[in-house]
Amino acid sequence: MDTFAREKLFPVIRLGMNIADTGPEGDVPELSEADVSRILKTGMRQSILPVVCKGLQKLGFSKDSFGDKAANENMLALYRSVVRDDAIERVSRALNGAKIDYILLKGAVLKDFYPEAWMRTSFDVDVLVREDDLDKAVQAIESATDFRYTKRNYHDVELLSDRMQLELHFSIKESMENIDGMLGHAWENAEPSGNGTMWRFTPEFLAFHNVTHMCYHMTQGGLGIRPFIDLWLLRNRTSYNEATLREMLEKCGILTFYEKCCALSSIWMDGAAEDESLDGFEKYCLEGGVLGTSANMVVSRHRNKGGLKYVFSRLFVSREVIESTYPNARNKPALIPFYQVKRWFRMLNPKIRKSAVNELNLAKKTKNEDVKAFDDLLKSVGL
């Protein structure tokens, strides 16, 4: 296992998360100036900076020792938390007023399990409504807030305000055949919260959704530290029926993945004994940021479509993606080629064009052994 992570990074994270033991014997790490700098850089890259800052402060390091960049980023996380909570309140009020059922997703829920809500960083707010209510929900939110519709994606529409992004989901499917069937039953696994028209997932489905999202990011080239902290919190700070969760995961073929994630989470968060079989999994999660690396993303897409097939798969997306992004295509299949071409016009945006060029350059450098190594890694964690 990674020695620095084992002996320095995760003891600090455990302190920041108010977990009593900081190591197998409750040992407190001795950190050099270089160690602190490395921990802070990891915290920023992994979007867990408030957690590591809190841990370092408990070890006696002052905010002044963090440096301007980390200190400013930490304050920015607190600011974003205030903005996020305000956005959740305003969007909730709008949906309640329009009598539209909704479910808060991801960080909007998980933040409440952290020692302090602002420590669970987030750059957006995710909310689920029924697809039949989508247009009405957008209208209600635009009428009551400063959020404005910008575009429709595979399973959500994006609305922006001056300070926050809202992803209004009409589905939580991940475009993965093995898990989408179960994710399609989200509302059947939810119940009224007693707070207006807000619903919430059952504890088992909340954990299930978290694991499936980890699964998606794992296969797409990125899975950082934060999802494992979230998983640990769900397992240790909430109460759910483990047998029910495991049954759902087994039906989707990702029970082994869940078990591997739990094992790695226990090593990191509980100081459990090392497991050499998880070394590759750990390295993959630590080397990127919260969304992994661009190189890993390209390798993941190369698995079944190398060379020209890769280029064509990026140019011509599936009919399902087209129909989700452009609903008019569902009843008018003749329009699908038109919408394929419409997607290409996004290349007029300089940022999108630059991203596409970078991706193609990375694709050219991808080797067969890189793809094989990624395949082997997925198999090792049950995918």
PyMOL commands that set and color helices and strands:
alter all, ss='L'
color gray80, all
select helices_A, chain A and resi 3-16+33-45+49-58+63-66+68-97+107-113+117-119+131-144+177-183+187-189+203-220+226-237+242-251+255-270+276-287+294-302+308-315+319-325+327-330+333-348+350-365+368-380
alter helices_A, ss='H'
color red, helices_A
select strands_A, chain A and resi 102-105+124-128+148-152+156-160+165-169+190-195+198-201
alter strands_A, ss='S'
color yellow, strands_A
deselect
rebuild
show_as cartoon
